[in-house]
Amino acid sequence: MPHPSDTEIIRNSLTREVTNDAYAISQQIFKGQEPDVARVSNEQLDERYHQAILSGDRNYLMAEAARDPQQFLAATDRLVASGRAFVPPDAKAQPDAPLPRAARPDVPLPKVPPSLQQTFVEPPASPSIPEVSAPPPSTPAAPLAPAPAPALPPPLAA
């Protein structure tokens, strides 16, 4: 097994120290439910994301994805499963590589409060979607797009 370089040792040590300090500081700052923080249901969150998709608010969607990636992915999975949005077949997210063992923090992960344990439930596996030919390489595909509007019924004869 190769020995880590001095640079890797320093990087891992700093990462571990900063993460451990962040945990200690967060325990002092965030002592419980804050009065200005609200809990929202999955339906409310899905509707916010759906409206952002329809209005093309990429900045909001990217900020939400960075704020809580698991919550964002679960909500977008629900939107895709319900047919309110779709993901182009060639749009695949690449997961981040795990931290080296020497850089991993030595602090416990926060526990989910009992009031939230049922709020963000993973969506059931969606039925398989038939293969669709990929767009030409020169056409950039958006990660999420609104679902096509259903056809309107013919007007009533008077």
Phi, psi and omega in degrees: 000126182290147178278139180292150178285167179300322180297316180294321179297315180294316180301313181295320179295316179294318179299313180297316182294316180295318180295318178294319178295320179299321179297313181297318180293319181296326178294331179278328184273311185260090185266356180168197181295126178272145183294337182264009179251127181249151174266137178237153180279167177301320181297316179296317180295316178300319180294320177299313180294320180297317178297321178295323178294314181296323181274354178074028181278076183295325181299315179296314182296319179293322178295319178294320179295324179285326182294313181212086185302320182294317179296318181297313180295321178296319180293317180292327175298319178294320179295319179293316181297327181277352180085007181277347177206162177221157179246126177302145185299333182269003181267099179240132178275140178263124180290150177290148177288144179293154177295150173299151183306321182291342181262354183289142181289158179247051180229153180286150174285143180294145179273148178284128178299146181304328181292342182254356186299330180257358184289313184248084182266139178298137180290154177294160181300130182280151179296152182294142181259134181298150180297139176236139181296141182287149177292161178301150184301335182284346181264111178288137181260137177283145181298322179225143177220151179295148177291147180299145180289143179291152180293142179278147178290157179296150180296152180283139178281138182270000000 
